[in-house]
């Protein structure tokens, strides 16, 4: 992104003026290039699958049965995710999963909140 474009966006933001979606996207891309997520902070595909089930309130044993892996493997994935995402416990991890990896009642059919509500309704 050119410096002049960044300066224009910054001046709009500081003046309280709206920022165009195109400019916001450019700024986000430039910021990502300047501050990439360190490789050690990225979770693997397997960890992401576990995180999705943690966000739905499943236990390690339930996640293991769903994914066809051992509970010990699930536990190891959860520990790695906690470390990588700098979360203190499973609750913080579930909140992270719902807010950052799920789509609360929008178009995503895998929305963790919808799944939780459906599961709750079925168990009543």
N, C-alpha and C positions, 0 to 999 in steps of 0.2 A: 504494500500500500504506500502511496506517495505521502511524503511528509505534509504537503499542503492539504491533502484530503484528511489526514489524521488531525491536523490543526483545526480544520473547519468543523469536524465532528466534535472535537474537544470544546471549541468555542460555543457550539450549539448546546452541548450538554451543560456547560457552566452557566449559560444564559437561561437555562430552563426551557429551551426550545426543543420541540420534538425532533428525534433522530429518525431518519428514513430507515425502513427495514433493510434496504440495500446497504446503507452505511453501517448499520448495526451488524449485519452479517460480515462485512469487510473487516470491521473492528474486531469482531470475535475471532475471525480467522487469523488476523495479524497477531492478536494476543496469544492465541494458541501456538503460533510459530515462535513467538518470543519466550513463552513460558510453557514449553511442552510438559505433559505429565511424565514424570520420571518413569522409566521402564519398570522399576520395582513397585510402583504404585498401581500399575495396571493389573486388573484381575484377569485370570484365564477364562476360557469359555466354560470349563468345568466349574470353576468358582462362581461364574455368573449364573449358571443353572442352579447351583445350590443357593445363591443369594435370592433368586426369584422365589424359591420355596420357603426360605427363612422369612421373607417379606409376607408370605401368606400364613405365617404362624405355625408352620410344620416343625415337628421335632426332628432331631437327627435320625432317629429310627424310621420315622415316616418318610423323610427325604431319601434315605438309603433305599427303602422299598420302592419308591417311585422311580428313582434313577437307576436302580439295579446295581448299586455299589454298597460297600460295607459301611456301617455306622462310624467306624473308625476313620474311613476316608472322608466322610461328611464332616466329622469333627475336625480333621486336619484342614479341610477346605475352609471351614468357618474360622479357624484360628488364623489361617493365612489372610483371609479377607479382612478380619478385624485389624491385623497388623498393617496391611497395605492401605486400608482406608482410614486408619487412625481412629477407629471406634473402640469404645471401652467394653461394650457388652453386646449381647444378642439383641436387646431391645433397640439400641442405637443403630445396629446393623439393619434390623427390620424397618425402622423408620427411614433409614437411608435408602433401602431397597424400594420402599413404597414411593418415596418422593422423587428419587432419581432414576429408577429403573422401571417404574410402572407408570401407567397412565390413568390417574384417578378419574374414572368415569368419562373418558373421552372416547376416541375411536379404537383404542387398542383392545382387542378381544381378550387379551391375557392380563387385563387389569387386576392387580392383586386385591384391590378393595372390592371389586365386583365378585371375584372368586370367594373372598372371605364372607361377604354377605350371602352369597348363594349357599356356601357350606353351612353357615349359621342357620339359614332358613330351612335347609334340609334336615338339620339335626334337631329342630324344634318339634 
